[in-house]
Amino acid sequence: MRLMARWLTLALLLVAAAATHAQPVDESGTAMSEQAAITQAVAAHTRWREELDAIATADRAQPPPPEGVVFVGSSTIRLWSHLAQDFSQVANVLQRGVGGSTMAEHSVLEHQLVGQYRPRQVVVYAGDNDLVEGHTPLQVLHSFARFANAVRAEAPN
């Protein structure tokens, strides 16, 4: 699992470097209007309201330490039962997976899942659910670029 995590991290960093200025696209690969992007954001927040509320409740009960490493993504992250132990050499591991979520949704939920924590690093695994839903690899790339841009906007370093 550690080797897979390292490989995925490297692959996503390379993708982010190649696509840092992508704009939102719809299912056909066409650039989305601002209104369409807002609609997508509202849908994501509605779909994942219970999980986002559970995360907020957990954060209030035990606030995460600052400068952590946020692991975010779909069920692969959410269900990784030994994530903190597998990354025991990393201080302040924060697990913020949302099972069944898409990269497109992560790009609009970035603040709730990553930005609010002001992490020193972000590890993301998502996109496979997008593909299952029929999105193309290029659309997943655009969603990832939107996510990476949102992270960089909140935490430029």
Protein Blocks (a to p, Z undefined) as FASTA:
>chain_A
ZZmmmmmmmmmmmmmmmmmmcccddfkopacdfklmmmmmmmmmmmmmmmmmmmmmmmmm
mccdehiacdeddfklmmmmklmmmmmmpghiacdbdehiafklmmmmmmmmmmmnopab
dcddehjlmmmnopafklmmmmmmmmmmmmmmmmmZZ
